[in-house]
Amino acid sequence: MNDELLTLQGGKFKCAIWRGHNKEMQKLGDYKLPQFFNYPPYFTLQPVKETREKQVQLWKEIILDYCRTQKIFLVGLEEEFPLFSNPVIERSLSHEAREVFLSALVSEGRAEWLDKGHRKCLLLWHRIPEWADLIIRFVKDYGFEDSVMTIEEIRSGIETQGTELHGMDRTILMRALKLLEGKGKLAIFKGSSTDDEGVKFSV
C-alpha cells in the first residue's frame, strides 16, 4: 500500500486508516507527539484536496506547538529539524512538503520567510503585537514601569527567567519593542555595542 490516506464516507475526510503499522514514536525529548505523527501517509503530501487541508492543519499545529514549547524560532528547510522525520516509521518530509506546511503558517502571519529562496523561516507562535502585549504585562507584573533594561537582560537576564520572554529571538524582540516605542510605551537607546542596547519603559 502506498502512503495515501484512505478516506471514508463519500470521499470526505472522516477517518484515516493505515494498515500494517504497529510501531509508534511517543515522544521527542520531553515533547509528547500527537497520534498522526506515527502514520506514514502524513509524511507524504496528499493528492485529495480535503485530505491535504486536514494534513496541512495538523502539521501547522504541531510545528507551532513544538517550536513554542522548545523555544525554537528559526527553522531551516535544508537543515535537520526533529519534526521533519520519524525514524521509527522510517519516514521524512520532502523538501516540498516542508515548504508547503511552513508557507501555510506564513500565509496566516505565524511565520516569515527570511530569504527569497525559502530556505529559512522565522516562527511566530505569538504574532509581533502579541509579543508586545507580553512585554507590557511583564513590565507591569514585575514593577518595571519606569525602569531601564538592556536588550540582553530582557532576553536572558534573571529578571525574565520563568517567563516567555526568556530566550526570545532578538529579531522578534526588537520588532516588538519598536512597536511599543511607536505607541509611546518605551524608548530604545543605543549603546557602544549591541550588548549595551536597552530600553527605558514608561508604561
WOQUI-V255465 format. One record per residue. N is the residue number from 1. RES is the residue in one small letter. PSI is psi in whole degrees, 0 to 359 (999 if undefined). Layout:
# WOQUI-V255465
n: <N N>
res: <RES RES>
psi: <PSI PSI>
This chain:
# WOQUI-V255465
n: <1 2 3 4 5 6 7 8 9 10 11 12 13 14 15 16 17 18 19 20 21 22 23 24 25 26 27 28 29 30 31 32 33 34 35 36 37 38 39 40 41 42 43 44 45 46 47 48 49 50 51 52 53 54 55 56 57 58 59 60 61 62 63 64 65 66 67 68 69 70 71 72 73 74 75 76 77 78 79 80 81 82 83 84 85 86 87 88 89 90 91 92 93 94 95 96 97 98 99 100 101 102 103 104 105 106 107 108 109 110 111 112 113 114 115 116 117 118 119 120 121 122 123 124 125 126 127 128 129 130 131 132 133 134 135 136 137 138 139 140 141 142 143 144 145 146 147 148 149 150 151 152 153 154 155 156 157 158 159 160 161 162 163 164 165 166 167 168 169 170 171 172 173 174 175 176 177 178 179 180 181 182 183 184 185 186 187 188 189 190 191 192 193 194 195 196 197 198 199 200 201 202 203>
res: <m n d e l l t l q g g k f k c a i w r g h n k e m q k l g d y k l p q f f n y p p y f t l q p v k e t r e k q v q l w k e i i l d y c r t q k i f l v g l e e e f p l f s n p v i e r s l s h e a r e v f l s a l v s e g r a e w l d k g h r k c l l l w h r i p e w a d l i i r f v k d y g f e d s v m t i e e i r s g i e t q g t e l h g m d r t i l m r a l k l l e g k g k l a i f k g s s t d d e g v k f s v>
psi: <139 178 62 143 131 136 142 169 75 26 353 147 109 324 135 134 134 117 146 14 122 10 143 146 110 323 156 96 238 8 124 122 143 162 322 338 343 9 111 321 333 348 2 130 126 138 334 129 310 321 319 319 317 317 312 318 316 318 323 315 315 323 313 314 317 314 323 312 330 359 52 126 334 133 126 129 332 11 162 128 124 325 343 357 153 99 336 320 5 51 144 149 139 165 320 316 318 315 321 312 318 324 327 322 321 318 339 4 17 5 164 136 137 356 157 334 0 48 331 141 134 122 133 75 335 134 164 314 328 320 320 318 321 322 314 320 318 314 316 318 328 8 36 24 324 32 166 132 145 161 319 329 322 318 324 10 167 337 326 3 137 0 167 343 335 125 13 144 135 319 315 318 313 322 321 320 321 327 316 325 320 338 4 18 345 169 130 132 148 144 190 343 172 332 338 355 145 186 149 113 146 64 999>
